[in-house]
Amino acid sequence: MSENSANSINPGEILNRMDYGVNVVDSQFNVLFMNLASRKKWNIIDFNPATYKCHKLLFGNDTPCSNCPLRQMEQTGDPSGQIVGALNTPDYPNHRVKYHRMGHQRFVQTLTDITKETELVRQVTIQSKETQAQNIILKRQRQQFEDNSAFLASVFNAIRSGFLILDSPTTLNATSTNKAFIDFFQPASEKEVLSKKCYQLFGFQRRCPACPIEHINDRTDFSSMRYHQNVADYTLTEFYSVLPDGKILLTFEDSTKRVQLVQQVKEDKEIIERQNQIFRALLETGTDIQTTKELDELFTVTLNQLQNLFFNINFGIILNGERANIIESAVFQGFSVEEQLTMVEYNLQLLEPGISEIVIEQVKERYKAQPGNQVHSEMNHISILPVKGRDRKNIGKLLVKGPELDKHSLEIITIFLEQLAAVAENKLLTKQLEKMANTDPLTGAYNRGFFGRELDSAIQNAKRFSIAFSILLLDVNGLKRVNDVFGHEAGDEMIITVAALLREVCRRTDIVTRLGGDEFVVLCPSTDFAQAQRLLERIREREERTTMVCTHSDGTKETIPVHMSIGTACSESVVPEEVLKEADTLMYADKEAYYANKAKYR
């Protein structure tokens, strides 16, 4: 504060309004000045300079402290030095002591009760209250007041809190300031500060938003109000007080570290809550997926949990079958029909480099291909993660539609994926055991019940993802004659021979089933009509080379050719629910053609 500024306002009055103690101590530990808060703390009514020693006041010691900060500051000789210490005695618990050099061999000692600040850090809120200002400045002679003004002005400038005096709540013109305020705002000069209104210092052309000074006249018991401002890299806490002459005192404290600490505590709390949410989701998912029987249900449970954790991301999963182009299960959440069809179409290439850009473009093309479609694809980015089994072999893919995954999100999703992969692989093994348990005891082919469930799955895949499937329906010709002429054992042998032929020719993923009697059916998942025709050709080739030798009752031998009537149908040309019926119709047509030139012994 300049000398002229000090004369316009009594610095001693301001110091006495502070709610923390301010002492001036010389190099011999004599207390030269104590403000009102300091005198109240030690119950001193009449203060005489050099009557008290600081070590006697603080600790009741008759000799200087062994680690006295004043001695340290004297030794360093730093004119701008500052030392902060802690005072935690039974009489003064949770107090902070600051020492600032003030000229030659004089020091400003401030004593602040930081109990509330400690509680503030714990409660993550800012609570501060300035002590009710009291004007108890002793009446002195005018000459003594003038002599003390310069002294108090130097103390005012030595304090680290910034001060700004405004002429009135209406005009808001700055009239006085101190060195700490100048350091905060770094104007070209003190004159520049005093030529502006307070809000102009913060870059506003009118009063700051929610200006506390506007409400001063509304408060009958006004002592102070608190407000926050950001200046450069600082977060300043402002305290607004009304001085006895009606002027406004603005006190600025640097609360940057305090605000950062509160923010850090808040962020840590959010991280802990997020981790607890993830652990709960993992626990719930682990419990739920162990009790699910169907793969689609298993994937739906997992994707629901992922969706709850990542609300701005959509997920899909594709599980491969035994053959590369067979899909055991596919579940999507938040994917359009066009996106789902594209993912299934490119299933075999989804783990190849650069495939993400290709499928995104293909989705856009699907939208464009629809006449009159005004909807555009929302797929701008997709991540594709492999689902790995116990031997690290890829058994499927997890599709992640949304923003690119950060490292933390990827780690979380990977944990879910590992849990999911283990259970999914167990389900596949269980399905293999189920296949083994659902076989016809005579032929080893699958039974009608198992075929029905597999057919339902194929129909659903065809309807949802346009994955074609084919059916070959077969009926053994001449079985009745073999039963009648050579006995049912010979008939059983013919049925076993046909079943063996079909298992040898068909692929491992084809469902070879004995429907009953002399009727067989082959369900070919992920198979179009051309592939089914090639399978039919292989069956016919093997059929031409297959015979069985039967013995008449008189001991003579007869070689019986094995022949089947076959009907082939595919979901490419027939609605999925009608494929079996179409194959049945074509099989009977083939049987009629076969018996057209042969004696009908049926």
VEXBA-16651 format. One record per residue (C-alpha): x, y, z. Coordinates in steps of 0.5 Angstrom, whole numbers, plus 500, padded with zeros to 3 digits. Layout:
N
px X	py Y	pz Z
...
***
This chain:
602
px 500	py 500	pz 500
px 503	py 507	pz 498
px 504	py 512	pz 504
px 498	py 516	pz 501
px 493	py 510	pz 500
px 495	py 509	pz 508
px 493	py 516	pz 510
px 486	py 515	pz 506
px 485	py 509	pz 511
px 487	py 507	pz 517
px 491	py 500	pz 517
px 491	py 499	pz 524
px 483	py 499	pz 524
px 484	py 494	pz 518
px 489	py 489	pz 522
px 485	py 490	pz 528
px 479	py 487	pz 524
px 482	py 481	pz 522
px 480	py 474	pz 525
px 487	py 472	pz 526
px 493	py 474	pz 530
px 498	py 479	pz 527
px 505	py 481	pz 532
px 511	py 485	pz 530
px 517	py 482	pz 533
px 524	py 485	pz 533
px 531	py 480	pz 532
px 531	py 480	pz 540
px 524	py 477	pz 540
px 521	py 483	pz 543
px 513	py 484	pz 541
px 513	py 491	pz 538
px 506	py 490	pz 536
px 500	py 486	pz 537
px 493	py 487	pz 533
px 486	py 486	pz 537
px 486	py 478	pz 535
px 493	py 477	pz 538
px 491	py 481	pz 544
px 485	py 477	pz 545
px 488	py 471	pz 544
px 493	py 472	pz 550
px 488	py 476	pz 554
px 492	py 483	pz 554
px 488	py 489	pz 555
px 494	py 494	pz 555
px 499	py 493	pz 551
px 506	py 496	pz 551
px 511	py 495	pz 546
px 517	py 491	pz 548
px 514	py 488	pz 554
px 513	py 481	pz 552
px 517	py 476	pz 548
px 514	py 471	pz 543
px 517	py 465	pz 546
px 514	py 467	pz 553
px 507	py 468	pz 549
px 507	py 462	pz 545
px 510	py 457	pz 549
px 511	py 460	pz 556
px 519	py 459	pz 555
px 523	py 464	pz 559
px 529	py 463	pz 553
px 528	py 463	pz 546
px 526	py 456	pz 542
px 532	py 452	pz 540
px 529	py 452	pz 533
px 527	py 459	pz 533
px 525	py 461	pz 525
px 527	py 468	pz 527
px 534	py 466	pz 527
px 533	py 462	pz 521
px 531	py 468	pz 517
px 536	py 472	pz 520
px 542	py 467	pz 518
px 539	py 467	pz 511
px 538	py 474	pz 510
px 533	py 473	pz 505
px 529	py 480	pz 505
px 523	py 477	pz 502
px 523	py 470	pz 506
px 517	py 467	pz 509
px 517	py 461	pz 514
px 511	py 457	pz 516
px 511	py 453	pz 522
px 506	py 449	pz 526
px 503	py 450	pz 533
px 500	py 445	pz 537
px 500	py 446	pz 544
px 494	py 444	pz 549
px 493	py 452	pz 549
px 493	py 453	pz 542
px 492	py 446	pz 538
px 492	py 446	pz 531
px 495	py 453	pz 530
px 499	py 455	pz 524
px 505	py 461	pz 525
px 508	py 465	pz 519
px 514	py 469	pz 519
px 515	py 474	pz 514
px 521	py 479	pz 514
px 519	py 486	pz 515
px 524	py 491	pz 514
px 531	py 491	pz 518
px 531	py 486	pz 524
px 523	py 486	pz 524
px 518	py 481	pz 523
px 511	py 480	pz 522
px 508	py 474	pz 526
px 501	py 471	pz 524
px 498	py 466	pz 528
px 492	py 463	pz 525
px 487	py 457	pz 528
px 487	py 452	pz 522
px 482	py 447	pz 526
px 477	py 449	pz 521
px 481	py 448	pz 515
px 483	py 441	pz 517
px 476	py 440	pz 518
px 475	py 443	pz 511
px 480	py 438	pz 508
px 476	py 432	pz 511
px 469	py 434	pz 509
px 471	py 436	pz 502
px 467	py 443	pz 503
px 470	py 450	pz 504
px 467	py 453	pz 510
px 470	py 460	pz 513
px 468	py 465	pz 517
px 471	py 472	pz 518
px 471	py 474	pz 525
px 466	py 480	pz 527
px 470	py 486	pz 526
px 470	py 490	pz 532
px 473	py 497	pz 532
px 477	py 498	pz 539
px 482	py 502	pz 537
px 485	py 506	pz 543
px 484	py 514	pz 542
px 491	py 517	pz 541
px 493	py 523	pz 540
px 493	py 525	pz 532
px 501	py 526	pz 532
px 501	py 518	pz 535
px 496	py 516	pz 529
px 500	py 519	pz 524
px 507	py 516	pz 526
px 504	py 509	pz 527
px 500	py 510	pz 520
px 507	py 509	pz 516
px 509	py 503	pz 521
px 502	py 500	pz 520
px 502	py 501	pz 512
px 509	py 497	pz 512
px 505	py 491	pz 516
px 499	py 491	pz 512
px 504	py 490	pz 506
px 508	py 485	pz 509
px 501	py 480	pz 510
px 501	py 475	pz 504
px 493	py 476	pz 503
px 491	py 481	pz 498
px 487	py 487	pz 500
px 483	py 492	pz 496
px 479	py 498	pz 498
px 473	py 500	pz 494
px 469	py 507	pz 495
px 462	py 504	pz 496
px 458	py 499	pz 494
px 455	py 503	pz 488
px 461	py 506	pz 484
px 466	py 500	pz 486
px 472	py 504	pz 485
px 478	py 502	pz 488
px 482	py 507	pz 492
px 487	py 503	pz 496
px 491	py 496	pz 496
px 497	py 492	pz 498
px 503	py 489	pz 495
px 500	py 482	pz 496
px 494	py 484	pz 491
px 499	py 487	pz 486
px 503	py 481	pz 486
px 496	py 477	pz 485
px 494	py 481	pz 479
px 501	py 484	pz 476
px 498	py 490	pz 474
px 503	py 495	pz 470
px 503	py 500	pz 477
px 499	py 501	pz 483
px 496	py 507	pz 479
px 493	py 502	pz 474
px 489	py 498	pz 479
px 486	py 505	pz 483
px 484	py 507	pz 476
px 479	py 501	pz 475
px 473	py 499	pz 478
px 474	py 492	pz 482
px 470	py 488	pz 476
px 475	py 491	pz 471
px 481	py 487	pz 474
px 477	py 480	pz 473
px 476	py 482	pz 465
px 469	py 484	pz 466
px 465	py 490	pz 463
px 460	py 490	pz 468
px 459	py 487	pz 475
px 461	py 480	pz 476
px 456	py 475	pz 475
px 453	py 474	pz 482
px 456	py 480	pz 485
px 456	py 479	pz 493
px 456	py 486	pz 494
px 449	py 487	pz 491
px 447	py 484	pz 497
px 450	py 488	pz 502
px 444	py 492	pz 503
px 440	py 486	pz 504
px 443	py 484	pz 510
px 442	py 487	pz 517
px 447	py 483	pz 520
px 453	py 483	pz 515
px 460	py 482	pz 517
px 463	py 478	pz 511
px 461	py 474	pz 505
px 465	py 469	pz 501
px 466	py 469	pz 493
px 471	py 465	pz 489
px 475	py 468	pz 483
px 480	py 465	pz 478
px 485	py 469	pz 476
px 491	py 467	pz 471
px 493	py 460	pz 475
px 490	py 462	pz 481
px 484	py 460	pz 485
px 482	py 466	pz 490
px 478	py 466	pz 495
px 475	py 473	pz 496
px 472	py 476	pz 503
px 467	py 482	pz 502
px 467	py 486	pz 509
px 464	py 493	pz 510
px 468	py 498	pz 514
px 466	py 503	pz 519
px 466	py 509	pz 514
px 462	py 505	pz 509
px 467	py 503	pz 504
px 468	py 495	pz 502
px 474	py 491	pz 504
px 476	py 486	pz 499
px 481	py 480	pz 502
px 484	py 476	pz 497
px 487	py 469	pz 499
px 490	py 464	pz 495
px 486	py 458	pz 495
px 489	py 454	pz 489
px 492	py 448	pz 493
px 486	py 448	pz 497
px 481	py 447	pz 491
px 486	py 442	pz 488
px 486	py 438	pz 494
px 478	py 438	pz 494
px 478	py 436	pz 487
px 483	py 431	pz 488
px 479	py 428	pz 494
px 472	py 428	pz 489
px 476	py 425	pz 484
px 479	py 419	pz 488
px 472	py 418	pz 491
px 469	py 418	pz 484
px 474	py 413	pz 482
px 473	py 408	pz 488
px 465	py 408	pz 487
px 467	py 406	pz 479
px 471	py 401	pz 482
px 466	py 398	pz 487
px 461	py 399	pz 481
px 465	py 394	pz 477
px 466	py 389	pz 482
px 459	py 389	pz 483
px 458	py 388	pz 476
px 463	py 382	pz 475
px 460	py 379	pz 481
px 453	py 379	pz 479
px 455	py 377	pz 472
px 459	py 371	pz 475
px 453	py 369	pz 479
px 448	py 370	pz 473
px 452	py 367	pz 467
px 453	py 360	pz 471
px 446	py 359	pz 472
px 444	py 361	pz 465
px 443	py 355	pz 460
px 443	py 358	pz 453
px 449	py 362	pz 450
px 444	py 367	pz 447
px 442	py 368	pz 455
px 449	py 368	pz 457
px 451	py 373	pz 452
px 445	py 378	pz 454
px 447	py 378	pz 461
px 454	py 380	pz 460
px 452	py 385	pz 455
px 447	py 388	pz 460
px 452	py 389	pz 465
px 457	py 392	pz 460
px 452	py 397	pz 458
px 451	py 399	pz 465
px 458	py 401	pz 466
px 459	py 404	pz 459
px 453	py 408	pz 457
px 455	py 411	pz 451
px 458	py 404	pz 448
px 454	py 399	pz 445
px 456	py 392	pz 445
px 455	py 385	pz 440
px 458	py 378	pz 441
px 459	py 373	pz 436
px 461	py 366	pz 438
px 464	py 361	pz 432
px 462	py 354	pz 431
px 466	py 348	pz 430
px 466	py 350	pz 422
px 469	py 357	pz 421
px 463	py 360	pz 418
px 458	py 357	pz 423
px 456	py 362	pz 428
px 454	py 358	pz 435
px 451	py 365	pz 437
px 450	py 372	pz 436
px 447	py 377	pz 440
px 447	py 385	pz 439
px 445	py 391	pz 443
px 445	py 398	pz 440
px 446	py 395	pz 433
px 442	py 397	pz 427
px 439	py 391	pz 423
px 444	py 393	pz 417
px 450	py 393	pz 422
px 448	py 386	pz 425
px 448	py 384	pz 418
px 454	py 387	pz 416
px 458	py 384	pz 422
px 455	py 377	pz 421
px 457	py 377	pz 413
px 464	py 379	pz 415
px 465	py 375	pz 421
px 471	py 371	pz 418
px 475	py 377	pz 417
px 473	py 381	pz 423
px 480	py 380	pz 426
px 484	py 382	pz 420
px 488	py 389	pz 420
px 484	py 394	pz 417
px 477	py 391	pz 417
px 474	py 396	pz 422
px 474	py 401	pz 416
px 471	py 396	pz 411
px 465	py 394	pz 415
px 463	py 401	pz 417
px 463	py 403	pz 409
px 459	py 397	pz 408
px 454	py 399	pz 413
px 453	py 406	pz 410
px 452	py 402	pz 403
px 447	py 398	pz 406
px 443	py 404	pz 408
px 444	py 407	pz 402
px 441	py 401	pz 398
px 435	py 402	pz 401
px 430	py 406	pz 397
px 427	py 412	pz 400
px 431	py 411	pz 407
px 433	py 418	pz 410
px 437	py 414	pz 416
px 444	py 415	pz 416
px 449	py 410	pz 420
px 451	py 412	pz 427
px 457	py 407	pz 426
px 463	py 412	pz 426
px 468	py 407	pz 430
px 468	py 400	pz 432
px 473	py 396	pz 436
px 473	py 388	pz 435
px 476	py 384	pz 441
px 478	py 377	pz 440
px 474	py 372	pz 445
px 480	py 366	pz 446
px 479	py 360	pz 449
px 483	py 356	pz 454
px 488	py 354	pz 449
px 488	py 361	pz 447
px 485	py 360	pz 440
px 480	py 365	pz 438
px 473	py 362	pz 439
px 469	py 369	pz 437
px 469	py 376	pz 437
px 467	py 382	pz 442
px 464	py 388	pz 438
px 465	py 395	pz 441
px 461	py 400	pz 438
px 463	py 407	pz 440
px 469	py 412	pz 442
px 475	py 409	pz 442
px 477	py 405	pz 448
px 482	py 408	pz 453
px 487	py 403	pz 457
px 482	py 403	pz 463
px 476	py 401	pz 459
px 480	py 396	pz 455
px 482	py 393	pz 462
px 475	py 393	pz 465
px 472	py 390	pz 458
px 478	py 384	pz 458
px 476	py 382	pz 465
px 469	py 381	pz 463
px 471	py 378	pz 456
px 476	py 373	pz 460
px 470	py 371	pz 465
px 465	py 370	pz 459
px 470	py 366	pz 455
px 471	py 361	pz 460
px 463	py 360	pz 461
px 462	py 360	pz 454
px 467	py 355	pz 452
px 464	py 350	pz 458
px 457	py 351	pz 455
px 460	py 349	pz 448
px 463	py 343	pz 451
px 456	py 341	pz 455
px 453	py 342	pz 448
px 458	py 337	pz 445
px 456	py 332	pz 451
px 449	py 333	pz 449
px 450	py 331	pz 442
px 453	py 325	pz 445
px 447	py 324	pz 449
px 442	py 325	pz 444
px 444	py 319	pz 439
px 440	py 314	pz 436
px 442	py 307	pz 439
px 442	py 303	pz 433
px 445	py 308	pz 428
px 449	py 313	pz 433
px 446	py 319	pz 429
px 442	py 324	pz 432
px 435	py 323	pz 435
px 429	py 327	pz 433
px 429	py 332	pz 439
px 436	py 334	pz 438
px 435	py 335	pz 431
px 429	py 340	pz 433
px 433	py 344	pz 437
px 438	py 345	pz 432
px 433	py 347	pz 427
px 430	py 352	pz 431
px 437	py 355	pz 432
px 438	py 355	pz 424
px 431	py 358	pz 423
px 433	py 364	pz 428
px 439	py 365	pz 425
px 436	py 365	pz 418
px 431	py 370	pz 420
px 436	py 375	pz 424
px 442	py 375	pz 420
px 440	py 372	pz 413
px 445	py 366	pz 415
px 442	py 360	pz 410
px 441	py 353	pz 412
px 440	py 347	pz 408
px 436	py 340	pz 409
px 437	py 334	pz 406
px 431	py 329	pz 407
px 433	py 322	pz 406
px 428	py 315	pz 405
px 432	py 308	pz 405
px 429	py 305	pz 399
px 427	py 297	pz 399
px 428	py 297	pz 406
px 421	py 293	pz 407
px 423	py 288	pz 402
px 429	py 286	pz 406
px 425	py 286	pz 413
px 420	py 281	pz 410
px 425	py 277	pz 406
px 431	py 277	pz 410
px 429	py 279	pz 417
px 429	py 285	pz 421
px 436	py 284	pz 423
px 438	py 285	pz 416
px 434	py 291	pz 415
px 437	py 294	pz 421
px 444	py 292	pz 418
px 441	py 296	pz 412
px 439	py 302	pz 416
px 446	py 302	pz 420
px 450	py 302	pz 413
px 446	py 308	pz 411
px 447	py 312	pz 417
px 455	py 310	pz 417
px 455	py 312	pz 409
px 452	py 319	pz 411
px 457	py 320	pz 417
px 463	py 319	pz 413
px 460	py 323	pz 407
px 457	py 329	pz 411
px 461	py 334	pz 414
px 463	py 334	pz 422
px 458	py 340	pz 423
px 452	py 337	pz 419
px 447	py 334	pz 424
px 446	py 327	pz 421
px 439	py 325	pz 424
px 435	py 319	pz 424
px 428	py 321	pz 424
px 425	py 314	pz 425
px 424	py 307	pz 421
px 428	py 308	pz 414
px 428	py 316	pz 414
px 434	py 320	pz 415
px 435	py 328	pz 415
px 441	py 332	pz 415
px 441	py 339	pz 417
px 447	py 343	pz 414
px 448	py 350	pz 418
px 451	py 356	pz 414
px 450	py 352	pz 408
px 447	py 355	pz 401
px 444	py 351	pz 396
px 450	py 350	pz 391
px 454	py 347	pz 397
px 448	py 343	pz 399
px 448	py 340	pz 392
px 455	py 338	pz 392
px 454	py 334	pz 399
px 448	py 331	pz 395
px 453	py 329	pz 389
px 458	py 326	pz 394
px 452	py 322	pz 397
px 450	py 319	pz 391
px 457	py 317	pz 389
px 458	py 314	pz 395
px 451	py 310	pz 394
px 453	py 307	pz 388
px 459	py 304	pz 391
px 455	py 301	pz 397
px 452	py 294	pz 397
px 450	py 289	pz 403
px 450	py 282	pz 402
px 444	py 278	pz 405
px 443	py 271	pz 406
px 436	py 267	pz 404
px 433	py 262	pz 408
px 436	py 256	pz 404
px 443	py 259	pz 405
px 444	py 263	pz 398
px 447	py 270	pz 398
px 444	py 276	pz 394
px 447	py 283	pz 394
px 443	py 288	pz 395
px 444	py 295	pz 393
px 443	py 301	pz 398
px 439	py 307	pz 395
px 436	py 313	pz 398
px 430	py 318	pz 395
px 433	py 325	pz 397
px 430	py 331	pz 397
px 434	py 338	pz 398
px 432	py 345	pz 400
px 435	py 351	pz 402
px 433	py 357	pz 406
px 435	py 362	pz 400
px 429	py 360	pz 396
px 424	py 358	pz 401
px 422	py 361	pz 408
px 426	py 358	pz 414
px 420	py 355	pz 417
px 418	py 351	pz 410
px 425	py 348	pz 408
px 424	py 342	pz 412
px 417	py 341	pz 408
px 420	py 343	pz 402
px 425	py 338	pz 402
px 420	py 332	pz 404
px 416	py 334	pz 398
px 422	py 333	pz 394
px 424	py 327	pz 397
px 417	py 324	pz 395
px 418	py 326	pz 388
px 425	py 323	pz 388
px 422	py 316	pz 391
px 416	py 316	pz 386
px 421	py 317	pz 380
px 425	py 312	pz 383
px 420	py 307	pz 383
px 417	py 309	pz 376
px 421	py 304	pz 373
px 422	py 299	pz 379
px 417	py 294	pz 382
px 414	py 297	pz 388
px 415	py 293	pz 394
px 414	py 298	pz 399
***
